[in-house]
Amino acid sequence: MTVRPRLLCSTLLLAAALGAGCAKTDDDYRRDVTRAMHDTLLSGIDGLLSAAHDLQAAAPHPTGRGWDATQDAAAIASTKAAWVRARQSYEHIEGALAPIFPDLDYAIDARYDDYLAEIGPDGDDYLFDDQGVTGLHGVERILYAAQTPAQVIDFESHLQGSRPAAWPATEREAADFRDLLCARLVAGAQAFHDQWTPANIDLDGAFDGLVGLMNEQKEKVNKAATSEEESRYSQRTMADIRDNLDGTRQAYALFGEWLESKSAGGAGEDGPSADEAIRGGFGRLGDLYGAVSGDAIPRPPSTWSSEDPASNTPADLASPFGVLYTGVHQAVDPAVHGSVVERMNRAAALLGFHQVGE
């Protein structure tokens, strides 16, 4: 069939017009990413809520006594397994959710020392209820009391208002652990679930949270040197860091198509280049974390200085902790050109978001 020139020209113009009409705008991307983020992170919130329910249900509830290492061994093991699942679920979603819901994040993820600073000098004199120290680490501190490392116990003994952690010693304490402390965790997870709606999702805040979480990787490693790390009772902080990275990768990927649509900005880098560099940075961090065996961060050398890192010797830096410390700092420092945080800040600018530190 022969197409007349005028008809061909009209057909091409119509196709171009339709193509232009189909081009996605920033508002289109924002709507699509918001919907995808809601659906993607909802699975993590559901995982947190399910694990919190399982944790409460599994907690030992003996009659006439507290917990016993032999008689309650199976129940304690099940409770720990549920706690680990809850922790994994939260660390996967923490980056995007924490800046949007800071109060809920605090209630679920604050450390013992954070709570003591808020409670005041008298501290929390009853650790099994739903007041004072609560959340994932409040549960963890009791659940793993029998295996908490000596250096962590020593660090916390110097905190004003600190109380030693122990398993429930009476029937009442065991009941309160299950019906008050664990129930408070369930309520926090339920609140996340109920409030996680597309209308409540702030994409700017979520992306900023992802950048901030990567920036905080160095703080997480720093605190390990002074026994202040997050999951310090169960010694799972290295697992936390890996889960943070996995969750950040998953949430960041939702912005990929939008970022790739961007031409070069003031920094002279276009969206596709920025996206490739960020994914490469995630990959290098993943390799660094994968080189560490186990769930715990390596113990720092006895000569390690957190106050004056420049004074650490070549032998200190060559230790497993030193290699992790150096690698993390180089990978996430926003002041280092090419670090994943510096690249993510560039991407934020291309997307019209504010940048960490602004």
SELO-187465 format. One record per residue (C-alpha): residue in three letters; y, z, x. Coordinates in Angstrom, 2 decimals. Each point is the difference from the previous one (the first is absolute). Example, Ala and Ser with C-alpha at 12.3 -4.5 7.8 and 13.67 -1.06 7.14 Angstrom:
BEGIN
{residuo = ALA, v = -4.50, w = 7.80, u = 12.30}
{residuo = SER, v = 3.44, w = -0.66, u = 1.37}
//
This chain:
BEGIN
{residuo = MET, v = 0.00, w = 0.00, u = 0.00}
{residuo = THR, v = 3.46, w = -0.89, u = 1.31}
{residuo = VAL, v = 2.69, w = 2.67, u = -0.41}
{residuo = ARG, v = 3.47, w = -1.39, u = -0.42}
{residuo = PRO, v = 2.54, w = 1.29, u = 2.56}
{residuo = ARG, v = 2.23, w = 1.58, u = -2.66}
{residuo = LEU, v = -2.96, w = 1.84, u = -1.58}
{residuo = LEU, v = -1.22, w = 1.13, u = 3.43}
{residuo = CYS, v = 3.42, w = 1.32, u = 0.84}
{residuo = SER, v = 0.24, w = 1.90, u = -3.28}
{residuo = THR, v = -3.48, w = 1.46, u = 0.50}
{residuo = LEU, v = 0.84, w = 1.24, u = 3.51}
{residuo = LEU, v = 3.26, w = 1.55, u = -1.19}
{residuo = LEU, v = -1.79, w = 1.77, u = -2.86}
{residuo = ALA, v = -2.67, w = 1.32, u = 2.38}
{residuo = ALA, v = 2.68, w = 1.28, u = 2.39}
{residuo = ALA, v = 1.83, w = 1.67, u = -2.86}
{residuo = LEU, v = -3.17, w = 1.64, u = -1.25}
{residuo = GLY, v = -0.86, w = 1.10, u = 3.55}
{residuo = ALA, v = 3.42, w = 1.54, u = 0.45}
{residuo = GLY, v = -0.36, w = 1.71, u = -3.35}
{residuo = CYS, v = -3.28, w = 1.56, u = 1.12}
{residuo = ALA, v = 1.42, w = 1.44, u = 3.23}
{residuo = LYS, v = -0.22, w = 3.79, u = -0.15}
{residuo = THR, v = 3.19, w = 2.01, u = 0.19}
{residuo = ASP, v = 0.42, w = 3.44, u = 1.52}
{residuo = ASP, v = -0.14, w = 1.41, u = -3.53}
{residuo = ASP, v = -3.32, w = -1.79, u = -0.54}
{residuo = TYR, v = -1.42, w = 1.41, u = 3.23}
{residuo = ARG, v = 1.31, w = 3.46, u = -0.80}
{residuo = ARG, v = -1.66, w = -0.05, u = -3.41}
{residuo = ASP, v = -3.29, w = -1.33, u = 1.40}
{residuo = VAL, v = -0.12, w = 2.46, u = 2.91}
{residuo = THR, v = 0.84, w = 2.90, u = -2.31}
{residuo = ARG, v = -2.89, w = -0.91, u = -2.31}
{residuo = ALA, v = -2.40, w = -0.50, u = 2.91}
{residuo = MET, v = 1.05, w = 3.27, u = 1.63}
{residuo = HIS, v = -0.53, w = 1.87, u = -3.24}
{residuo = ASP, v = -3.51, w = -1.37, u = -0.43}
{residuo = THR, v = -0.98, w = 0.35, u = 3.67}
{residuo = LEU, v = 1.19, w = 3.56, u = 0.51}
{residuo = LEU, v = -1.23, w = 1.12, u = -3.39}
{residuo = SER, v = -3.56, w = -0.30, u = 1.31}
{residuo = GLY, v = 0.91, w = 2.40, u = 2.81}
{residuo = ILE, v = 1.62, w = 2.43, u = -2.43}
{residuo = ASP, v = -3.09, w = -0.19, u = -2.20}
{residuo = GLY, v = -2.10, w = 0.75, u = 3.10}
{residuo = LEU, v = 2.14, w = 3.05, u = 0.78}
{residuo = LEU, v = -0.23, w = 1.25, u = -3.58}
{residuo = SER, v = -3.76, w = -0.54, u = -0.21}
{residuo = ALA, v = -0.60, w = 1.76, u = 3.33}
{residuo = ALA, v = 2.23, w = 2.93, u = -1.02}
{residuo = HIS, v = -2.04, w = 0.44, u = -3.18}
{residuo = ASP, v = -3.23, w = -0.19, u = 2.03}
{residuo = LEU, v = 1.34, w = 2.56, u = 2.47}
{residuo = GLN, v = 0.80, w = 2.47, u = -2.77}
{residuo = ALA, v = -3.37, w = -0.54, u = -1.68}
{residuo = ALA, v = -1.93, w = 0.42, u = 3.27}
{residuo = ALA, v = 1.72, w = 3.22, u = 1.14}
{residuo = PRO, v = -2.47, w = 2.92, u = 0.16}
{residuo = HIS, v = 0.30, w = 2.42, u = -2.93}
{residuo = PRO, v = -2.38, w = 2.87, u = 0.78}
{residuo = THR, v = -0.41, w = 3.06, u = -2.19}
{residuo = GLY, v = 0.73, w = 3.41, u = 1.44}
{residuo = ARG, v = 0.86, w = -1.22, u = 3.51}
{residuo = GLY, v = 2.04, w = -2.38, u = 2.07}
{residuo = TRP, v = -1.17, w = -3.10, u = 1.86}
{residuo = ASP, v = -3.14, w = 0.26, u = 2.10}
{residuo = ALA, v = -0.76, w = -2.46, u = 2.82}
{residuo = THR, v = -3.70, w = -0.13, u = -0.92}
{residuo = GLN, v = -0.08, w = 0.36, u = -3.75}
{residuo = ASP, v = 2.99, w = -2.30, u = -0.58}
{residuo = ALA, v = -0.69, w = -2.48, u = 2.79}
{residuo = ALA, v = -0.60, w = -2.98, u = -2.28}
{residuo = ALA, v = 3.02, w = 0.74, u = -2.20}
{residuo = ILE, v = 2.29, w = 0.48, u = 3.01}
{residuo = ALA, v = -1.23, w = -3.28, u = 1.51}
{residuo = SER, v = 0.69, w = -1.82, u = -3.29}
{residuo = THR, v = 3.46, w = 1.56, u = -0.21}
{residuo = LYS, v = 0.80, w = -1.12, u = 3.54}
{residuo = ALA, v = -1.24, w = -3.54, u = -0.73}
{residuo = ALA, v = 2.27, w = -0.17, u = -3.06}
{residuo = TRP, v = 2.94, w = 1.33, u = 2.04}
{residuo = VAL, v = -0.56, w = -2.73, u = 2.60}
{residuo = ARG, v = 0.01, w = -2.66, u = -2.73}
{residuo = ALA, v = 3.21, w = 1.41, u = -1.44}
{residuo = ARG, v = 1.58, w = 0.04, u = 3.44}
{residuo = GLN, v = -1.04, w = -3.58, u = 0.73}
{residuo = SER, v = 1.35, w = -1.21, u = -3.34}
{residuo = TYR, v = 3.35, w = 1.69, u = 0.52}
{residuo = GLU, v = 0.48, w = -1.17, u = 3.57}
{residuo = HIS, v = -0.58, w = -3.59, u = -1.16}
{residuo = ILE, v = 2.82, w = 0.19, u = -2.55}
{residuo = GLU, v = 2.33, w = 2.51, u = 1.63}
{residuo = GLY, v = 2.37, w = -2.47, u = 1.64}
{residuo = ALA, v = 1.16, w = -1.74, u = -3.17}
{residuo = LEU, v = -0.18, w = 3.00, u = -2.36}
{residuo = ALA, v = 1.58, w = 2.80, u = 2.06}
{residuo = PRO, v = 3.59, w = -1.33, u = 0.03}
{residuo = ILE, v = -0.13, w = -0.81, u = -3.72}
{residuo = PHE, v = -1.44, w = 3.38, u = -1.04}
{residuo = PRO, v = 1.04, w = 2.44, u = 2.76}
{residuo = ASP, v = -0.61, w = 3.13, u = -2.10}
{residuo = LEU, v = -3.55, w = -1.04, u = -0.89}
{residuo = ASP, v = -0.63, w = -1.01, u = 3.61}
{residuo = TYR, v = 1.10, w = 3.45, u = 1.14}
{residuo = ALA, v = -2.18, w = 1.73, u = -2.58}
{residuo = ILE, v = -3.08, w = -1.94, u = 1.09}
{residuo = ASP, v = 0.52, w = -0.53, u = 3.73}
{residuo = ALA, v = 2.24, w = 2.76, u = 1.43}
{residuo = ARG, v = -1.39, w = 1.94, u = 2.96}
{residuo = TYR, v = -0.44, w = 3.76, u = 0.17}
{residuo = ASP, v = 3.08, w = 0.40, u = 2.22}
{residuo = ASP, v = 2.08, w = -2.11, u = -2.41}
{residuo = TYR, v = -0.89, w = 2.36, u = -2.85}
{residuo = LEU, v = 0.73, w = 3.11, u = 2.08}
{residuo = ALA, v = 3.44, w = -1.32, u = 0.88}
{residuo = GLU, v = 0.70, w = -0.37, u = -3.72}
{residuo = ILE, v = -1.62, w = 3.25, u = -1.19}
{residuo = GLY, v = 1.80, w = 2.25, u = 2.47}
{residuo = PRO, v = -0.93, w = 2.81, u = 2.40}
{residuo = ASP, v = -2.52, w = 1.71, u = -2.29}
{residuo = GLY, v = -2.19, w = -3.10, u = -0.18}
{residuo = ASP, v = -2.79, w = -0.50, u = -2.53}
{residuo = ASP, v = -2.14, w = 3.13, u = -0.25}
{residuo = TYR, v = -2.59, w = -1.48, u = -2.39}
{residuo = LEU, v = -1.23, w = -3.44, u = 1.04}
{residuo = PHE, v = -2.40, w = -0.71, u = -2.88}
{residuo = ASP, v = 2.43, w = -0.45, u = -2.89}
{residuo = ASP, v = 2.29, w = -2.84, u = -1.07}
{residuo = GLN, v = 3.18, w = 1.53, u = 1.43}
{residuo = GLY, v = 1.46, w = -0.12, u = 3.51}
{residuo = VAL, v = -2.21, w = -2.02, u = 2.35}
{residuo = THR, v = -1.83, w = -2.70, u = -1.98}
{residuo = GLY, v = -0.90, w = -3.68, u = 0.29}
{residuo = LEU, v = -2.56, w = -1.77, u = 2.15}
{residuo = HIS, v = 0.67, w = 2.14, u = 3.06}
{residuo = GLY, v = 0.05, w = 3.24, u = -1.96}
{residuo = VAL, v = -3.51, w = -0.85, u = -1.19}
{residuo = GLU, v = -1.04, w = -1.25, u = 3.45}
{residuo = ARG, v = 1.17, w = 3.17, u = 1.72}
{residuo = ILE, v = -2.39, w = 2.11, u = -2.09}
{residuo = LEU, v = -2.84, w = -2.49, u = -0.24}
{residuo = TYR, v = -0.20, w = -0.50, u = 3.79}
{residuo = ALA, v = 0.91, w = 3.58, u = 0.98}
{residuo = ALA, v = -3.37, w = 0.54, u = 1.68}
{residuo = GLN, v = 0.49, w = -2.94, u = 2.38}
{residuo = THR, v = 3.74, w = -0.02, u = 0.66}
{residuo = PRO, v = 0.61, w = -0.42, u = 3.76}
{residuo = ALA, v = 1.18, w = 3.04, u = 1.91}
{residuo = GLN, v = 3.19, w = -1.73, u = 1.17}
{residuo = VAL, v = 1.00, w = -0.67, u = -3.61}
{residuo = ILE, v = -0.58, w = 3.63, u = -0.97}
{residuo = ASP, v = 2.08, w = 1.08, u = 3.00}
{residuo = PHE, v = 2.84, w = -2.37, u = -0.91}
{residuo = GLU, v = 0.14, w = 1.22, u = -3.59}
{residuo = SER, v = -0.19, w = 3.66, u = 0.99}
{residuo = HIS, v = 3.50, w = -0.35, u = 1.42}
{residuo = LEU, v = 1.48, w = -1.40, u = -3.22}
{residuo = GLN, v = 2.12, w = 2.45, u = -1.95}
{residuo = GLY, v = -1.80, w = 1.08, u = -3.16}
{residuo = SER, v = -3.32, w = -1.52, u = 1.04}
{residuo = ARG, v = -3.25, w = 1.39, u = -1.43}
{residuo = PRO, v = -3.47, w = -0.66, u = 1.46}
{residuo = ALA, v = -2.08, w = -2.46, u = -2.01}
{residuo = ALA, v = -3.44, w = 0.99, u = -1.29}
{residuo = TRP, v = -2.55, w = -1.05, u = -2.59}
{residuo = PRO, v = 0.17, w = 1.78, u = -3.36}
{residuo = ALA, v = -1.48, w = 3.47, u = 0.53}
{residuo = THR, v = -0.31, w = 1.00, u = -3.67}
{residuo = GLU, v = -0.99, w = -1.59, u = -3.29}
{residuo = ARG, v = 3.64, w = 0.04, u = -1.07}
{residuo = GLU, v = 1.21, w = -1.76, u = 3.15}
{residuo = ALA, v = -2.70, w = -2.65, u = -0.41}
{residuo = ALA, v = 1.01, w = -0.53, u = -3.63}
{residuo = ASP, v = 3.69, w = -0.21, u = 0.89}
{residuo = PHE, v = -0.67, w = -2.50, u = 2.78}
{residuo = ARG, v = -1.74, w = -2.25, u = -2.52}
{residuo = ASP, v = 2.02, w = 0.65, u = -3.17}
{residuo = LEU, v = 3.48, w = 0.43, u = 1.50}
{residuo = LEU, v = 0.35, w = -1.51, u = 3.50}
{residuo = CYS, v = -2.28, w = -3.00, u = -0.57}
{residuo = ALA, v = 1.36, w = -0.45, u = -3.53}
{residuo = ARG, v = 3.52, w = -0.20, u = 1.46}
{residuo = LEU, v = -1.16, w = -2.87, u = 2.21}
{residuo = VAL, v = -1.50, w = -1.76, u = -3.02}
{residuo = ALA, v = 3.29, w = 0.43, u = -1.87}
{residuo = GLY, v = 1.96, w = -1.53, u = 2.89}
{residuo = ALA, v = -2.32, w = -3.00, u = 0.15}
{residuo = GLN, v = 0.25, w = -0.39, u = -3.77}
{residuo = ALA, v = 3.81, w = 0.03, u = 0.26}
{residuo = PHE, v = -0.15, w = -2.83, u = 2.53}
{residuo = HIS, v = -2.25, w = -1.94, u = -2.35}
{residuo = ASP, v = 2.25, w = 0.56, u = -3.01}
{residuo = GLN, v = 3.23, w = -0.88, u = 1.80}
{residuo = TRP, v = -1.31, w = -3.06, u = 1.87}
{residuo = THR, v = 1.42, w = -2.64, u = -2.32}
{residuo = PRO, v = 1.71, w = -3.31, u = 0.94}
{residuo = ALA, v = 3.28, w = 1.40, u = -1.30}
{residuo = ASN, v = -0.15, w = 2.83, u = 2.55}
{residuo = ILE, v = -0.79, w = -2.20, u = 3.00}
{residuo = ASP, v = 2.91, w = -0.37, u = 2.43}
{residuo = LEU, v = -0.99, w = -2.86, u = 2.31}
{residuo = ASP, v = 2.78, w = 0.76, u = 2.46}
{residuo = GLY, v = -1.16, w = 3.61, u = 0.22}
{residuo = ALA, v = -3.66, w = -1.03, u = 0.20}
{residuo = PHE, v = 0.58, w = -2.43, u = 2.87}
{residuo = ASP, v = 2.19, w = 2.58, u = 1.74}
{residuo = GLY, v = -2.85, w = 2.48, u = -0.41}
{residuo = LEU, v = -2.45, w = -2.37, u = 1.66}
{residuo = VAL, v = 2.35, w = -0.47, u = 2.94}
{residuo = GLY, v = 0.65, w = 3.74, u = 0.15}
{residuo = LEU, v = -3.71, w = 0.81, u = -0.02}
{residuo = MET, v = -0.57, w = -2.30, u = 2.98}
{residuo = ASN, v = 3.01, w = 1.56, u = 1.74}
{residuo = GLU, v = -1.50, w = 3.46, u = -0.62}
{residuo = GLN, v = -3.26, w = -0.85, u = 1.76}
{residuo = LYS, v = 1.54, w = 1.28, u = 3.23}
{residuo = GLU, v = 0.92, w = 3.29, u = -1.68}
{residuo = LYS, v = -3.57, w = 0.42, u = -1.23}
{residuo = VAL, v = -1.26, w = -0.43, u = 3.56}
{residuo = ASN, v = 2.74, w = 2.26, u = 1.42}
{residuo = LYS, v = -0.94, w = 2.84, u = -2.35}
{residuo = ALA, v = -3.62, w = -0.21, u = 1.07}
{residuo = ALA, v = 1.07, w = 1.19, u = 3.43}
{residuo = THR, v = 1.20, w = 3.29, u = -1.51}
{residuo = SER, v = -2.73, w = 0.43, u = -2.68}
{residuo = GLU, v = 2.51, w = -0.83, u = -2.75}
{residuo = GLU, v = -1.67, w = -3.17, u = -1.19}
{residuo = GLU, v = -0.76, w = -0.63, u = -3.64}
{residuo = SER, v = -3.75, w = 0.36, u = -0.59}
{residuo = ARG, v = -0.33, w = 2.60, u = 2.72}
{residuo = TYR, v = -2.58, w = 2.25, u = -1.68}
{residuo = SER, v = -2.52, w = -2.78, u = -0.62}
{residuo = GLN, v = 1.05, w = -1.79, u = 3.23}
{residuo = ARG, v = 0.39, w = -3.34, u = -1.82}
{residuo = THR, v = 3.52, w = -0.97, u = 1.08}
{residuo = MET, v = -1.18, w = -3.09, u = 1.89}
{residuo = ALA, v = -1.73, w = -1.10, u = -3.21}
{residuo = ASP, v = 3.31, w = 0.63, u = -1.83}
{residuo = ILE, v = 1.84, w = -2.27, u = 2.41}
{residuo = ARG, v = -2.57, w = -2.77, u = -0.39}
{residuo = ASP, v = 0.21, w = 0.32, u = -3.79}
{residuo = ASN, v = 3.80, w = -0.14, u = 0.18}
{residuo = LEU, v = -0.22, w = -3.27, u = 1.92}
{residuo = ASP, v = -2.56, w = -1.48, u = -2.40}
{residuo = GLY, v = 2.13, w = 0.95, u = -3.01}
{residuo = THR, v = 3.16, w = -1.38, u = 1.60}
{residuo = ARG, v = -1.73, w = -3.29, u = 0.76}
{residuo = GLN, v = -1.19, w = -0.30, u = -3.59}
{residuo = ALA, v = 3.39, w = 0.80, u = -1.54}
{residuo = TYR, v = 1.93, w = -2.12, u = 2.51}
{residuo = ALA, v = -2.18, w = -3.03, u = -0.79}
{residuo = LEU, v = 1.48, w = -0.01, u = -3.51}
{residuo = PHE, v = 3.35, w = -1.01, u = 1.51}
{residuo = GLY, v = -1.48, w = -2.78, u = 2.15}
{residuo = GLU, v = 0.69, w = -3.02, u = -2.24}
{residuo = TRP, v = 3.52, w = 1.19, u = -0.69}
{residuo = LEU, v = 0.73, w = 0.53, u = 3.69}
{residuo = GLU, v = -1.45, w = -3.39, u = 0.91}
{residuo = SER, v = 2.51, w = -1.64, u = -2.37}
{residuo = LYS, v = 2.91, w = 1.25, u = 2.08}
{residuo = SER, v = 1.85, w = -2.13, u = 2.54}
{residuo = ALA, v = 1.45, w = 1.42, u = 3.21}
{residuo = GLY, v = 2.44, w = 2.86, u = -0.45}
{residuo = GLY, v = 2.59, w = 1.44, u = 2.31}
{residuo = ALA, v = -2.70, w = 1.05, u = 2.47}
{residuo = GLY, v = -1.02, w = -3.63, u = 0.35}
{residuo = GLU, v = -3.57, w = 0.54, u = -1.23}
{residuo = ASP, v = -1.35, w = -1.54, u = -3.19}
{residuo = GLY, v = -2.37, w = 1.62, u = -2.46}
{residuo = PRO, v = -3.24, w = -1.65, u = 1.14}
{residuo = SER, v = 0.67, w = 1.01, u = 3.61}
{residuo = ALA, v = 0.83, w = 3.56, u = -1.01}
{residuo = ASP, v = -3.12, w = 0.24, u = -2.14}
{residuo = GLU, v = -2.23, w = -1.26, u = 2.81}
{residuo = ALA, v = 1.53, w = 2.46, u = 2.46}
{residuo = ILE, v = -0.42, w = 2.95, u = -2.37}
{residuo = ARG, v = -3.63, w = -0.82, u = -0.69}
{residuo = GLY, v = -0.56, w = -0.29, u = 3.74}
{residuo = GLY, v = 1.57, w = 3.44, u = 0.47}
{residuo = PHE, v = -2.32, w = 1.47, u = -2.61}
{residuo = GLY, v = -2.93, w = -1.58, u = 1.80}
{residuo = ARG, v = 0.95, w = 1.53, u = 3.34}
{residuo = LEU, v = 0.41, w = 3.44, u = -1.59}
{residuo = GLY, v = -3.38, w = -0.43, u = -1.65}
{residuo = ASP, v = -1.59, w = -0.79, u = 3.36}
{residuo = LEU, v = 1.67, w = 3.06, u = 1.55}
{residuo = TYR, v = -1.24, w = 2.28, u = -2.78}
{residuo = GLY, v = -3.45, w = -1.56, u = 0.07}
{residuo = ALA, v = -0.34, w = 0.88, u = 3.68}
{residuo = VAL, v = 0.11, w = 3.71, u = -0.91}
{residuo = SER, v = -3.39, w = 1.33, u = -1.03}
{residuo = GLY, v = -0.33, w = 2.45, u = -2.86}
{residuo = ASP, v = 2.38, w = 1.31, u = -2.64}
{residuo = ALA, v = 1.98, w = 2.41, u = 2.20}
{residuo = ILE, v = 2.87, w = -0.86, u = 2.31}
{residuo = PRO, v = -1.07, w = 0.49, u = 3.65}
{residuo = ARG, v = 1.02, w = 3.35, u = 1.43}
{residuo = PRO, v = 3.00, w = -0.26, u = 2.34}
{residuo = PRO, v = -0.49, w = 0.98, u = 3.65}
{residuo = SER, v = 0.87, w = 3.62, u = 0.73}
{residuo = THR, v = 2.94, w = -1.22, u = 2.10}
{residuo = TRP, v = 1.44, w = -2.20, u = -2.78}
{residuo = SER, v = 3.67, w = 0.57, u = -0.85}
{residuo = SER, v = 1.28, w = -0.89, u = -3.45}
{residuo = GLU, v = 3.48, w = 1.27, u = 0.79}
{residuo = ASP, v = 0.38, w = -2.19, u = 3.10}
{residuo = PRO, v = -2.31, w = -3.02, u = -0.34}
{residuo = ALA, v = 1.52, w = -1.61, u = 3.11}
{residuo = SER, v = -1.49, w = 2.81, u = 2.09}
{residuo = ASN, v = -3.59, w = -0.84, u = -0.97}
{residuo = THR, v = -1.99, w = -1.14, u = 3.02}
{residuo = PRO, v = -1.87, w = -3.31, u = 0.35}
{residuo = ALA, v = -3.21, w = 1.96, u = -0.51}
{residuo = ASP, v = 1.41, w = 1.47, u = -3.24}
{residuo = LEU, v = 0.97, w = -3.46, u = -1.23}
{residuo = ALA, v = -3.40, w = -1.43, u = 0.94}
{residuo = SER, v = -1.82, w = 2.58, u = -2.14}
{residuo = PRO, v = -1.22, w = -1.09, u = -3.47}
{residuo = PHE, v = 2.89, w = 1.87, u = -1.59}
{residuo = GLY, v = 2.50, w = -1.46, u = 2.47}
{residuo = VAL, v = -1.19, w = -3.55, u = -0.68}
{residuo = LEU, v = 0.31, w = 0.58, u = -3.75}
{residuo = TYR, v = 3.41, w = 1.65, u = 0.36}
{residuo = THR, v = 1.42, w = -2.80, u = 2.18}
{residuo = GLY, v = -1.48, w = -2.77, u = -2.13}
{residuo = VAL, v = 1.32, w = 1.44, u = -3.26}
{residuo = HIS, v = 3.49, w = 0.58, u = 1.37}
{residuo = GLN, v = 0.25, w = -3.53, u = 1.36}
{residuo = ALA, v = -1.41, w = -1.50, u = -3.19}
{residuo = VAL, v = 2.27, w = 1.73, u = -2.53}
{residuo = ASP, v = 3.24, w = 0.93, u = 1.76}
{residuo = PRO, v = 2.78, w = -1.76, u = -1.97}
{residuo = ALA, v = 2.06, w = -0.22, u = 3.19}
{residuo = VAL, v = -2.70, w = -2.04, u = 1.77}
{residuo = HIS, v = 0.42, w = -3.74, u = -0.52}
{residuo = GLY, v = -3.14, w = -1.43, u = -1.54}
{residuo = SER, v = -1.40, w = 3.33, u = -1.27}
{residuo = VAL, v = -1.49, w = -0.16, u = -3.48}
{residuo = VAL, v = 2.76, w = 2.25, u = -1.38}
{residuo = GLU, v = 2.74, w = -2.14, u = 1.59}
{residuo = ARG, v = -1.66, w = -3.10, u = -1.48}
{residuo = MET, v = -0.34, w = 1.63, u = -3.42}
{residuo = ASN, v = 3.67, w = 0.92, u = 0.08}
{residuo = ARG, v = 0.81, w = -3.66, u = 0.62}
{residuo = ALA, v = -2.22, w = -0.94, u = -2.93}
{residuo = ALA, v = 1.81, w = 2.55, u = -2.17}
{residuo = ALA, v = 3.28, w = -1.71, u = 0.83}
{residuo = LEU, v = -1.42, w = -3.40, u = -0.92}
{residuo = LEU, v = -1.17, w = 1.38, u = -3.34}
{residuo = GLY, v = 3.37, w = 1.63, u = -0.67}
{residuo = PHE, v = -1.33, w = 3.56, u = 0.41}
{residuo = HIS, v = 1.65, w = 2.72, u = 2.03}
{residuo = GLN, v = -1.58, w = 0.88, u = 3.32}
{residuo = VAL, v = -1.44, w = 3.25, u = 1.32}
{residuo = GLY, v = 2.80, w = 1.93, u = 1.64}
{residuo = GLU, v = 2.73, w = -1.43, u = -2.18}
//
